[in-house]
Amino acid sequence: MNTLKWIAYSLVLVGALNWGLVGAFHFDLVRFLFGDMTLITRIIYMTIGLGAIASLIFSLKDSYECSNYGC
């Protein structure tokens, strides 16, 4: 399970860095590298979104376990 958490958190980091670039410089790195809404770009965006959902679930699960069983 640690590998899955690491992958999910890495995807969130990539997404956060991309949005930071968009906000600061109006530069979308994913679109620059893979094209404007090509199939691969959409897959990357969806994968990053799924990573964010997984990270949220892992965080909530960890928080629940810490509150009930101690860390």
C-alpha distance (Angstrom), angle and dihedral (degrees) to the residues before:
residue distance angle dihedral
M1 . . .
N2 3.80 . .
T3 3.81 90.5 .
L4 3.79 91.7 53.6
K5 3.81 91.0 49.8
W6 3.79 90.5 49.1
I7 3.81 91.6 51.2
A8 3.81 92.2 47.3
Y9 3.80 93.2 48.8
S10 3.82 90.7 46.5
L11 3.80 90.5 53.3
V12 3.79 90.2 50.3
L13 3.80 89.6 50.8
V14 3.81 91.5 51.4
G15 3.80 90.4 49.2
A16 3.79 92.6 47.3
L17 3.80 92.1 49.8
N18 3.79 90.7 48.6
W19 3.81 91.6 50.9
G20 3.80 89.6 46.7
L21 3.79 89.1 55.8
V22 3.80 90.9 47.2
G23 3.80 91.8 50.3
A24 3.79 97.2 43.8
F25 3.79 102.8 35.7
H26 3.83 107.2 10.2
F27 3.82 86.2 -117.1
D28 3.81 119.4 137.5
L29 3.81 105.3 -161.8
V30 3.82 94.9 -168.8
R31 3.78 92.1 52.4
F32 3.81 90.7 44.8
L33 3.81 92.7 52.8
F34 3.80 100.6 38.8
G35 3.81 107.3 22.3
D36 3.78 137.3 -100.9
M37 3.83 107.1 -51.5
T38 3.78 96.3 -31.7
L39 3.78 117.3 159.0
I40 3.80 92.6 -97.0
T41 3.82 91.4 49.6
R42 3.80 91.1 52.3
I43 3.81 90.8 47.9
I44 3.81 90.5 51.4
Y45 3.80 91.8 49.7
M46 3.82 91.2 48.1
T47 3.81 91.7 47.8
I48 3.80 91.1 51.4
G49 3.81 89.6 48.9
L50 3.80 91.3 50.8
G51 3.79 88.8 49.1
A52 3.79 89.2 54.5
I53 3.80 91.7 50.7
A54 3.81 91.0 47.9
S55 3.82 90.9 48.7
L56 3.78 90.4 51.9
I57 3.80 91.6 50.3
F58 3.82 92.0 47.4
S59 3.81 91.1 48.5
L60 3.80 92.8 49.6
K61 3.80 91.1 46.7
D62 3.81 92.2 49.3
S63 3.80 90.9 47.1
Y64 3.81 91.2 50.2
E65 3.80 92.3 49.0
C66 3.81 92.3 48.3
S67 3.79 93.1 49.6
N68 3.80 94.2 47.5
Y69 3.78 103.6 33.6
G70 3.79 104.7 20.3
C71 3.78 126.3 -113.5
